[in-house]
Amino acid sequence: MNSILYIVAVILVIFWAIGFFAYSVGAIIHILLVLAIISILLRIIRGNSNV
């Protein structure tokens, strides 16, 4: 389950980068970034290294 969470976080960061630099969509992209960062932090805090 944690690897799926990590994959989703990475995908959200990629979409944020594309939106921020190419389209400048607005607040939705920043919400995605915040969700991705929260997902990554949860993975780091839990400390599971099952990659």
C-alpha positions in Angstrom: 0.0 0.0 0.0 2.8 2.4 0.7 4.4 2.0 -2.7 1.1 3.0 -4.3 1.0 6.1 -2.1 4.5 6.9 -3.1 3.7 6.5 -6.8 0.7 8.7 -6.5 2.8 11.4 -4.8 5.4 11.3 -7.5 2.7 11.5 -10.3 1.1 14.5 -8.5 4.5 16.3 -8.3 5.1 15.7 -12.0 1.6 17.0 -12.9 2.3 20.0 -10.6 5.6 20.8 -12.4 3.9 20.5 -15.8 1.0 22.7 -14.8 3.2 25.3 -13.0 5.7 25.8 -15.7 3.5 25.2 -18.8 -0.1 26.1 -18.2 -0.2 28.2 -14.9 -3.7 26.8 -14.1 -3.9 28.3 -10.7 -4.7 27.0 -7.2 -5.6 23.5 -8.3 -2.0 22.7 -9.2 -0.8 24.0 -5.8 -3.4 21.8 -4.1 -2.0 18.8 -6.0 1.5 19.8 -4.8 0.4 20.0 -1.2 -1.2 16.5 -1.5 1.9 15.1 -3.0 4.2 16.5 -0.3 1.9 15.2 2.4 2.0 11.8 0.8 5.8 11.8 0.7 6.0 13.0 4.3 3.7 10.3 5.5 5.9 7.7 3.7 9.1 9.1 5.3 7.5 9.3 8.8 6.3 5.7 8.6 9.9 4.7 7.7 9.0 1.8 5.5 11.8 1.1 2.9 9.8 -1.5 0.9 10.6 -0.1 -2.6 
